[in-house]
Amino acid sequence: MSRRKQIGFLLTALNQVGCAYFGNYIFFLLRQQYGFGNTENLLVGALHGLVYVPAAIWGGRFAERRGLTAAMRTGFLGMALTMMVGALWPSVIGTLATLVAWTVAMCLTWPALEAHAMLGENGRGMQRMVGFYNVTWAGGSALMYFVGGAIFERLGPRSLFWIPAGLYVLQLAVTWWLESLPVDAPVAELNNAAEPHHPEAAAYQQPVPPKIFLQMAWLANPFAYIAINTVLAVIPQLAANLKLTAAQTGMFCSLWFFARLAAFVLLWQWSGWHYRFRWLLAAFIGLIAGFATLLLAGQFWLLLVAQLVFGLSAGLIYYSSLFYSMDVGETKSEHGGLHEAAIGAGICVGPAVGAAALHFAPGHPNAGTFAVAALLAAGLVGLIVLRVKARVRR
């Protein structure tokens, strides 16, 4: 692997650590300092997703037109500044304003980092880089959720801003270093530009065309994030019900993060799932089962099993979306932006539906869970319909 790619993956890891700490533990801060419950935290999650969708599309286009390192540099600087402002503005309004500005800046970084990992790659090289990229960010996410609760308890709520700010400043310096290095393998990049990219051979051995797999993955991934971000927003309440501290919650509830990481490692090494609808279908069913069990079960062993199923399922769905985004089509940064926008849609819709259900059925604490589970079931039906219609048309 070239030096530029290594630095790109270092930036990916640092970015995920900083984003995971603030993005996941902000719900603990809001509950602890401002008395937010499930409904309020779900609305905050929906706000984050609402901003994420247009920002991700814009971020992908920015990276495609202005350059990958320009997008990274702008995003890291923006996130660092917003975190500093948030640290010095300790109020509900300040925290929410920081979340919105941070989301916009963050959406400049992920499409660029994804495209940088795939730059100049074709065929097996692209598959290898997708795998390495997924394992890198998922590893950072799992590690930070595992230790984040202890850091939050030990260093206090303001660490939620200062630690990411320091990481983003470090990333800005690393980006300048990256820009000073010579471009990797210009001949390979010229060949990549001259020869049109085609999906792998397995894509043409299926009853539906490759673009349908991309569409199915783009449909499934937002539903995965509907489930994920609903869970993240209500974990502080789940922890309170289980009488867990923030540190204990981080260790216990990080299991599904590690299950997702394990899925990424497995899917990276084994390509038999590529362009196989049954794997995507099984993952969607597992996602629904894991989600419902995780939020409704009271026994620890059931919560452990649910996290394993949930993490493995979410891992395959996410991997499918990013892999097909990069394997089908040429504009990697713009496709990365659309991939991220689909994530944003799920981030918004899931918590919004959960909050609405709790608002209209305040006497039923599980109303949000049932509403989101019904939404996931509708997504499963949509996935099957898309697959069947595509086969009939072909």
C-alpha positions in Angstrom: 0.0 0.0 0.0 1.4 3.4 -0.9 2.3 6.1 1.6 -0.7 8.3 0.4 -3.1 5.5 1.0 -1.7 4.8 4.4 -2.1 8.4 5.4 -5.7 8.4 4.0 -6.5 5.4 6.3 -4.9 7.2 9.3 -7.2 10.1 8.6 -10.2 7.8 8.4 -9.4 6.2 11.7 -8.8 9.6 13.5 -12.0 11.0 11.9 -14.1 8.1 13.1 -12.8 8.3 16.6 -13.5 12.0 16.9 -16.9 11.7 15.2 -18.0 8.7 17.2 -17.2 10.2 20.5 -19.2 13.4 19.9 -21.9 11.9 17.8 -22.7 9.0 20.1 -22.2 10.4 23.5 -24.0 13.7 22.9 -27.2 11.9 23.9 -25.6 11.2 27.4 -24.7 14.9 27.7 -28.2 16.0 26.8 -29.8 13.6 29.2 -27.4 14.4 32.0 -27.2 18.2 31.8 -30.5 19.2 30.2 -32.9 16.4 31.3 -33.6 15.1 27.8 -35.6 11.8 27.6 -36.2 9.4 24.7 -38.5 11.8 22.8 -36.1 14.8 23.0 -33.0 12.7 22.1 -34.8 11.1 19.1 -35.7 14.6 17.9 -32.1 15.6 18.2 -31.1 12.5 16.1 -33.7 13.5 13.5 -32.3 17.0 13.3 -28.8 15.6 12.7 -30.1 13.4 9.9 -32.1 16.2 8.3 -29.0 18.3 8.0 -26.9 15.3 7.0 -28.8 14.5 3.7 -28.2 17.7 1.7 -24.8 18.2 3.3 -23.6 14.8 2.2 -24.7 15.4 -1.4 -23.0 18.7 -1.4 -19.9 17.3 0.2 -19.6 14.6 -2.5 -20.0 17.1 -5.3 -17.5 19.5 -3.6 -14.9 16.7 -3.4 -15.5 15.7 -7.0 -15.0 19.2 -8.3 -12.6 20.9 -5.9 -10.4 17.9 -5.1 -10.3 15.3 -2.3 -7.7 16.9 -0.1 -9.4 20.3 -0.4 -12.7 18.8 0.9 -10.8 17.0 3.7 -9.0 20.2 4.7 -12.1 22.3 4.7 -14.1 19.7 6.6 -11.5 19.1 9.3 -11.1 22.9 9.8 -14.8 23.4 10.1 -15.3 20.5 12.6 -12.4 21.8 14.7 -13.9 25.3 14.9 -17.4 24.1 15.7 -16.1 21.9 18.5 -14.2 24.8 20.0 -17.3 27.0 19.8 -19.4 24.3 21.4 -17.0 23.8 24.3 -17.3 27.6 25.0 -21.1 27.7 24.6 -22.5 25.4 27.3 -26.2 25.6 26.7 -28.9 23.6 24.9 -28.9 26.1 22.0 -25.1 26.1 21.8 -25.0 22.3 21.8 -27.6 22.0 19.1 -26.0 24.7 17.0 -22.7 22.9 17.3 -24.3 19.6 16.2 -25.8 21.3 13.1 -22.5 23.0 12.0 -20.4 20.0 12.8 -22.7 17.8 10.7 -22.3 20.1 7.6 -18.5 20.1 8.0 -18.3 16.4 8.6 -20.1 15.7 5.4 -17.2 17.2 3.5 -14.8 14.6 4.9 -16.5 11.2 4.5 -17.2 11.2 0.7 -13.6 12.4 0.2 -12.1 9.8 2.4 -14.1 7.1 0.7 -13.1 8.2 -2.7 -9.4 8.6 -1.7 -9.3 5.0 -0.5 -10.5 3.8 -4.0 -8.5 6.3 -6.1 -6.6 4.6 -8.9 -8.0 1.2 -8.0 -9.8 -1.3 -10.3 -11.1 -4.8 -9.8 -9.5 -6.7 -6.9 -7.7 -3.5 -5.8 -10.9 -1.7 -5.3 -12.4 -4.6 -3.4 -9.4 -4.7 -1.1 -9.6 -0.9 -0.4 -13.3 -1.0 0.3 -12.6 -3.7 2.9 -9.7 -1.9 4.4 -11.7 1.3 4.6 -14.6 -0.4 6.3 -12.5 -2.2 8.8 -10.6 1.0 9.6 -13.6 3.2 10.4 -15.6 0.4 12.1 -12.6 -0.4 14.3 -12.4 3.2 15.4 -16.1 3.4 16.0 -16.1 0.2 18.1 -13.1 1.3 20.1 -14.4 4.7 20.9 -17.9 3.5 22.0 -16.2 0.9 24.2 -14.0 3.5 26.0 -16.0 6.6 25.4 -18.3 6.1 28.4 -15.3 5.9 30.8 -13.7 9.0 29.2 -17.0 10.9 29.5 -17.3 10.0 33.2 -13.6 10.7 34.0 -13.1 13.9 32.0 -16.6 15.3 32.1 -19.1 16.5 29.4 -16.8 19.2 28.0 -14.4 16.5 26.8 -17.1 15.7 24.3 -16.0 18.9 22.4 -12.3 19.3 23.3 -11.1 15.8 22.4 -12.6 15.8 18.9 -11.4 19.4 18.4 -7.8 18.2 19.1 -8.2 15.2 16.8 -9.5 17.4 14.0 -6.6 19.9 14.3 -4.2 16.9 14.1 -6.1 15.7 11.0 -5.7 19.1 9.4 -1.9 18.9 9.9 -1.8 15.3 8.5 -3.8 16.5 5.4 -1.1 19.2 4.7 1.5 16.4 4.9 -0.6 14.3 2.5 -0.8 17.2 0.0 3.0 17.5 0.1 3.6 13.9 -1.1 3.8 13.0 -4.8 0.7 11.6 -6.4 0.5 7.7 -6.4 1.1 5.7 -9.5 0.1 8.2 -12.2 0.2 5.6 -14.9 -2.4 3.5 -13.1 -4.5 6.6 -12.6 -4.3 7.4 -16.3 -5.3 3.8 -17.2 -8.2 4.1 -14.8 -9.3 7.3 -16.5 -8.9 5.9 -20.0 -10.5 2.6 -19.5 -14.2 2.5 -18.4 -14.8 0.7 -15.2 -17.0 -2.4 -15.3 -18.5 -4.3 -12.3 -17.0 -7.7 -11.5 -18.0 -10.7 -13.5 -20.4 -12.1 -10.8 -22.6 -9.0 -11.5 -23.5 -10.3 -14.9 -24.4 -13.8 -13.8 -27.5 -12.7 -11.9 -31.1 -12.3 -13.1 -31.1 -8.6 -12.4 -28.5 -6.0 -13.7 -25.8 -4.6 -11.5 -27.5 -1.2 -11.1 -30.4 -2.9 -9.4 -28.1 -4.2 -6.7 -26.9 -0.7 -6.2 -30.5 0.5 -5.9 -31.4 -2.3 -3.5 -28.3 -1.5 -1.3 -29.2 2.2 -1.3 -32.7 1.3 -0.2 -31.5 -1.0 2.5 -28.8 1.1 4.0 -31.0 4.0 5.1 -33.2 1.5 6.9 -30.2 0.1 8.7 -29.4 3.6 9.9 -33.1 4.1 10.9 -32.5 1.2 13.3 -29.0 2.2 14.3 -29.8 5.8 15.2 -33.0 4.9 17.0 -31.0 2.6 19.2 -28.2 5.2 19.8 -30.7 7.8 20.8 -32.5 5.7 23.4 -29.4 3.9 24.8 -29.1 6.4 27.7 -32.6 5.4 28.8 -31.9 1.7 28.3 -28.8 2.1 30.4 -30.8 3.8 33.1 -33.3 1.0 33.1 -30.5 -1.5 33.4 -28.8 0.6 36.1 -25.6 1.0 34.1 -23.2 3.9 34.4 -21.9 5.6 31.2 -18.7 3.5 31.4 -20.5 0.3 31.8 -22.9 1.2 29.0 -20.0 1.9 26.7 -18.5 -1.5 27.3 -21.8 -3.5 27.2 -23.5 -1.7 24.3 -20.3 -1.7 22.2 -20.8 -5.4 21.4 -22.9 -4.7 18.3 -20.1 -2.3 17.1 -17.6 -5.1 17.4 -20.0 -7.5 15.6 -20.3 -5.1 12.8 -16.5 -4.9 12.7 -16.3 -8.7 12.5 -18.8 -8.7 9.6 -16.6 -6.2 7.8 -13.5 -8.4 8.2 -15.4 -11.5 7.0 -17.0 -9.8 4.0 -13.7 -8.2 3.1 -12.0 -11.6 2.8 -15.0 -13.5 1.3 -16.6 -12.2 -1.9 -19.3 -14.9 -2.2 -21.9 -12.4 -1.1 -21.3 -10.0 -4.0 -24.4 -9.6 -6.2 -26.3 -12.3 -4.2 -29.7 -11.1 -3.2 -30.2 -13.8 -0.5 -27.5 -12.3 1.7 -28.9 -8.8 1.6 -32.4 -10.2 2.3 -31.1 -12.2 5.3 -29.3 -9.2 6.7 -32.5 -7.1 6.5 -34.5 -9.7 8.3 -31.7 -10.0 10.9 -31.7 -6.2 11.3 -35.4 -6.1 12.2 -35.1 -9.1 14.6 -32.0 -7.7 16.3 -33.5 -4.2 16.6 -36.8 -5.3 18.2 -35.1 -7.7 20.6 -32.5 -5.2 21.7 -35.1 -2.6 22.7 -37.8 -4.9 24.0 -35.9 -7.7 25.8 -35.0 -7.3 29.5 -32.6 -10.3 29.9 -28.9 -9.7 29.5 -28.3 -12.8 27.4 -31.1 -11.8 25.0 -29.5 -8.4 24.7 -26.1 -10.0 23.9 -27.6 -12.2 21.2 -29.6 -9.3 19.8 -26.5 -7.1 19.6 -24.6 -9.8 17.7 -27.4 -10.3 15.1 -27.9 -6.6 14.8 -24.2 -5.8 14.3 -23.6 -8.6 11.7 -26.8 -7.5 9.8 -26.0 -3.8 9.8 -22.4 -4.7 8.7 -23.5 -6.5 5.6 -26.0 -3.9 4.6 -23.5 -1.0 5.0 -20.8 -3.0 3.1 -23.2 -3.6 0.3 -24.1 0.0 -0.1 -20.5 1.2 -0.2 -19.2 -1.7 -2.3 -21.9 -1.3 -5.0 -21.5 2.5 -4.9 -17.9 2.1 -5.9 -18.2 -1.0 -8.2 -21.1 0.5 -10.3 -20.2 3.8 -11.8 -17.3 6.2 -12.3 -17.9 9.3 -10.1 -16.6 7.9 -6.9 -16.9 11.0 -4.8 -20.4 11.8 -5.9 -21.5 8.2 -5.4 -19.8 8.4 -2.0 -21.9 11.5 -1.3 -25.1 9.7 -2.3 -24.1 6.8 -0.1 -23.7 9.2 2.8 -26.9 11.0 1.9 -28.8 7.7 2.1 -27.2 7.2 5.6 -28.5 10.7 6.5 -32.0 9.8 5.4 -32.0 6.9 7.8 -30.5 9.0 10.6 -33.4 11.4 10.2 -36.4 9.2 9.6 -35.9 6.5 12.3 -35.6 8.9 15.2 -38.4 11.1 13.8 -40.8 8.2 13.6 -39.8 7.0 17.1 -40.3 10.5 18.5 -43.7 11.0 16.8 -44.9 7.6 18.2 -43.9 8.5 21.7 -45.6 11.9 21.3 -48.9 10.5 20.2 -48.8 7.5 22.5 -47.2 8.9 25.7 -48.7 6.1 27.8 -46.9 3.4 25.8 -43.1 3.5 26.4 -42.5 1.0 23.6 -44.6 2.8 21.0 -41.4 4.2 19.3 -39.9 0.8 19.0 -43.0 -0.7 17.5 -43.4 2.2 15.1 -39.8 1.9 13.9 -40.0 -1.9 13.6 -43.1 -1.4 11.4 -41.2 1.1 9.2 -38.3 -1.5 8.9 -40.8 -4.1 7.8 -42.1 -1.8 5.1 -38.6 -1.3 3.9 -38.2 -5.1 3.7 -41.3 -5.3 1.5 -39.9 -2.5 -0.7 -36.6 -4.4 -1.1 -38.4 -7.6 -2.2 -40.7 -5.6 -4.6 -37.7 -3.9 -6.2 -36.0 -7.2 -6.7 -39.1 -8.9 -8.2 -39.9 -6.0 -10.5 -36.4 -5.8 -11.8 -36.3 -9.5 -12.6 -39.7 -9.3 -14.4 -38.5 -6.3 -16.5 -35.3 -8.0 -17.5 
